[in-house]
Each structure stands twice: as C-alpha cells, then as structure tokens.
Amino acid sequence: MKEVRDKVDLPQGTLDLLIMRVVALGPIHGYAIAQRIQQMSREALQVQQGSLYPALHRLEYRKLLTANWQPSDTGREAKFYELTAKGRAHLQSETEDWKRLTDVVGLILRGTMEGLS
C-alpha cells in the first residue's frame, strides 16, 4: 500500500492548475505557493523553483495571473501573484475538465471485463 508521504510526479500541464488554485485563495508570493502546494498535498508534491517560476511567468504572460512587488512577512520585497478575471474563468474551466477526466479514468480503473466480447 502506498503511503501518503510518497512523492508523486505531476502529469503534464497539472502544475499550472495547481498554482492557479493556490493563488485563488488570495495574493501570495512564489515561495509560499510552493509551500502551500506541498502542505495541501500532505507533502506528496514538492514543486522545484526550476518548475515553479517558469510556470508563474507563463501564467502571467497569458494574463491568467497578475503580479506586483510588496513587502513579504520577512520585510523583503517579493512578487505577489493574484488571479485575473480571465484566470478565474480558466481555473473554473480547467477544474471542471479535470473532474470529468478523473471520473472517466476512475470508471475505467474500477471497471471489469464483464460484458466485453
């Protein structure tokens, strides 16, 4: 049986969705996004800086996120990200798509060979 703390590899394209979900909770800086994903996944996902920051720049370029510099908890300036209206609509659409996909994959994984010729 797989333990909750086992690390999981993200399927292609999933990181953007997870980032947007975390940012939807409120303005947050990059390092805190990585920490929140790790916490919410019960330590199963660890997002490396080499993946996180290119994804943030990509989402910002696509106008799904906006960013501005603000003082962080440490007093140092950090870039805080927020979802745009376009980002919220995209997050909702992508979330619905993922739910449909996981439902279909679940049907197949739970299915049996009965009734198949």
C-alpha positions as CSV (number, residue, x, y, z in Angstrom):
1,M,0.0,0.0,0.0
2,K,1.3,3.4,-0.9
3,E,1.9,5.8,2.0
4,V,0.5,9.4,1.9
5,R,4.0,10.8,2.1
6,D,5.2,9.0,-1.1
7,K,6.2,11.6,-3.7
8,V,4.0,11.9,-6.8
9,D,5.1,13.0,-10.3
10,L,2.7,15.6,-11.8
11,P,1.2,14.8,-15.2
12,Q,2.0,17.3,-17.9
13,G,0.0,20.5,-17.6
14,T,-1.0,20.0,-14.0
15,L,1.3,22.5,-12.3
16,D,-0.4,25.5,-13.9
17,L,-3.8,24.3,-12.5
18,L,-2.4,23.8,-9.0
19,I,-0.7,27.2,-9.0
20,M,-3.9,28.9,-10.0
21,R,-5.8,27.0,-7.3
22,V,-3.4,28.2,-4.6
23,V,-3.4,31.8,-6.0
24,A,-7.2,31.8,-6.0
25,L,-7.0,31.7,-2.2
26,G,-5.5,35.2,-2.1
27,P,-2.3,37.2,-3.1
28,I,0.7,35.0,-2.5
29,H,4.4,35.0,-3.4
30,G,6.2,32.3,-5.3
31,Y,8.0,30.6,-2.4
32,A,4.7,30.5,-0.4
33,I,2.9,28.9,-3.5
34,A,5.4,26.0,-3.5
35,Q,5.0,25.6,0.3
36,R,1.2,25.7,0.1
37,I,1.1,23.1,-2.7
38,Q,3.3,20.9,-0.5
39,Q,1.1,21.3,2.5
40,M,-2.2,20.8,0.7
41,S,-0.8,17.6,-0.9
42,R,0.2,16.3,2.5
43,E,3.8,16.5,1.5
44,A,3.3,14.3,-1.6
45,L,4.1,17.2,-4.1
46,Q,7.2,19.3,-4.0
47,V,7.5,22.0,-6.6
48,Q,11.0,22.9,-7.5
49,Q,12.0,26.5,-8.3
50,G,13.1,25.4,-11.7
51,S,9.5,24.4,-12.5
52,L,7.6,27.0,-10.4
53,Y,9.0,30.3,-11.7
54,P,8.7,29.4,-15.4
55,A,5.1,28.4,-14.8
56,L,4.4,31.6,-12.9
57,H,5.9,33.7,-15.8
58,R,3.9,31.7,-18.3
59,L,0.6,32.2,-16.5
60,E,1.4,35.9,-16.1
61,Y,2.3,36.2,-19.8
62,R,-1.1,34.5,-20.7
63,K,-2.8,37.1,-18.4
64,L,-4.1,34.5,-16.1
65,L,-2.1,36.0,-13.2
66,T,-1.1,39.5,-12.3
67,A,1.8,40.3,-10.1
68,N,3.2,43.2,-8.1
69,W,6.0,43.8,-5.7
70,Q,5.1,44.0,-2.0
71,P,6.9,43.6,1.3
72,S,6.7,39.9,2.5
73,D,6.5,38.7,6.0
74,T,10.2,39.0,6.3
75,G,10.1,42.7,5.2
76,R,11.9,42.0,2.0
77,E,10.2,42.8,-1.3
78,A,8.6,39.8,-3.1
79,K,6.4,39.4,-6.2
80,F,2.9,38.6,-5.1
81,Y,0.6,36.9,-7.6
82,E,-3.2,37.2,-7.9
83,L,-5.7,35.6,-10.4
84,T,-7.2,37.8,-13.0
85,A,-10.8,37.6,-14.1
86,K,-9.6,35.6,-17.1
87,G,-7.6,33.4,-14.7
88,R,-10.6,32.7,-12.6
89,A,-12.6,31.6,-15.6
90,H,-9.8,29.5,-16.8
91,L,-9.4,27.9,-13.4
92,Q,-13.0,27.0,-13.3
93,S,-13.0,25.5,-16.8
94,E,-9.8,23.5,-16.2
95,T,-11.1,22.3,-12.8
96,E,-14.3,21.0,-14.5
97,D,-12.2,19.3,-17.2
98,W,-10.0,17.6,-14.6
99,K,-13.1,16.4,-12.7
100,R,-14.6,14.9,-15.8
101,L,-11.3,13.3,-16.8
102,T,-10.7,11.8,-13.3
103,D,-14.3,10.5,-13.3
104,V,-13.8,8.7,-16.7
105,V,-10.4,7.3,-15.7
106,G,-12.0,6.1,-12.4
107,L,-14.7,4.3,-14.4
108,I,-12.1,2.5,-16.4
109,L,-9.9,1.6,-13.4
110,R,-12.9,0.3,-11.4
111,G,-14.3,-1.5,-14.5
112,T,-14.3,-5.2,-15.2
113,M,-14.1,-7.1,-18.3
114,E,-17.7,-8.3,-17.9
115,G,-19.9,-7.6,-20.9
116,L,-16.9,-7.2,-23.3
117,S,-16.5,-9.7,-26.1
